[in-house]
Amino acid sequence: MRKLIGAIAVCLLTFPALCQTASKWQIATITEVRPHPAAGEDASDPLTYDVSVKVGGTIYLVLYTTPLGELPPKYAAGRDLLVFVGKNTITYNDILGQSLQVPIESQKPAAEPKQSK
């Protein structure tokens, strides 16, 4: 009887862990980086960029603002990173492991590469 109660207790304790949804982090590739046109540029304004990121079969255009003290992402095209795609934002981790979010401006399906015969 004790073994049966112990087995039921173990099952009940592991059940919540099985019900939790796992976040789906995916590999993304930065395909293009362009300076974002700003209305009234001031030297003290942070630099913003339109960054195209390919995740699976979709290309997302996000607005990236360079944090103070970081280098601009001018030469980041072709770099891979791990991202979590939300409804209106994409979350990624910086080099220090801090989670950062960037807003999604638009999205479109990625063009399928043409296969040669």
ChimeraX attribute file (.defattr): number of C-alpha atoms within 10 A of each C-alpha:
attribute: neighborCount
match mode: 1-to-1
recipient: residues
	/A:1	6
	/A:2	7
	/A:3	8
	/A:4	9
	/A:5	10
	/A:6	11
	/A:7	12
	/A:8	11
	/A:9	11
	/A:10	11
	/A:11	11
	/A:12	11
	/A:13	11
	/A:14	10
	/A:15	10
	/A:16	9
	/A:17	9
	/A:18	9
	/A:19	8
	/A:20	8
	/A:21	7
	/A:22	7
	/A:23	8
	/A:24	10
	/A:25	13
	/A:26	14
	/A:27	13
	/A:28	23
	/A:29	20
	/A:30	21
	/A:31	17
	/A:32	18
	/A:33	20
	/A:34	13
	/A:35	15
	/A:36	14
	/A:37	11
	/A:38	11
	/A:39	6
	/A:40	7
	/A:41	10
	/A:42	9
	/A:43	7
	/A:44	6
	/A:45	10
	/A:46	11
	/A:47	18
	/A:48	18
	/A:49	21
	/A:50	19
	/A:51	26
	/A:52	24
	/A:53	26
	/A:54	21
	/A:55	21
	/A:56	12
	/A:57	11
	/A:58	14
	/A:59	21
	/A:60	26
	/A:61	23
	/A:62	22
	/A:63	21
	/A:64	21
	/A:65	16
	/A:66	14
	/A:67	11
	/A:68	9
	/A:69	6
	/A:70	7
	/A:71	9
	/A:72	17
	/A:73	18
	/A:74	12
	/A:75	11
	/A:76	14
	/A:77	15
	/A:78	12
	/A:79	11
	/A:80	15
	/A:81	16
	/A:82	16
	/A:83	21
	/A:84	17
	/A:85	19
	/A:86	12
	/A:87	7
	/A:88	12
	/A:89	17
	/A:90	17
	/A:91	16
	/A:92	20
	/A:93	14
	/A:94	11
	/A:95	7
	/A:96	6
	/A:97	8
	/A:98	8
	/A:99	11
	/A:100	12
	/A:101	18
	/A:102	16
	/A:103	16
	/A:104	20
	/A:105	14
	/A:106	12
	/A:107	14
	/A:108	11
	/A:109	12
	/A:110	13
	/A:111	9
	/A:112	7
	/A:113	6
	/A:114	6
	/A:115	5
	/A:116	4
	/A:117	3
